[in-house]
Amino acid sequence: MTLGYILNKVNISREEVGFAICRSKYISLDDLVNPEDEVRIFPPLGGG
């Protein structure tokens, strides 16, 4: 399954995601994620 599919299943909008990490690598919405993988999702970063 893709990260985008997972976000849809847990009702997280894509606008709420700044970046995601899986297996110590940045992943995009179209990247595949295995069921046993841990995915860390972070909100967009702001600052100034």
Secondary structure by P-SEA (a helix, b strand, c coil): ccaaaaaaaaccccccccccccccccccccccccccbbbbbbcccccc
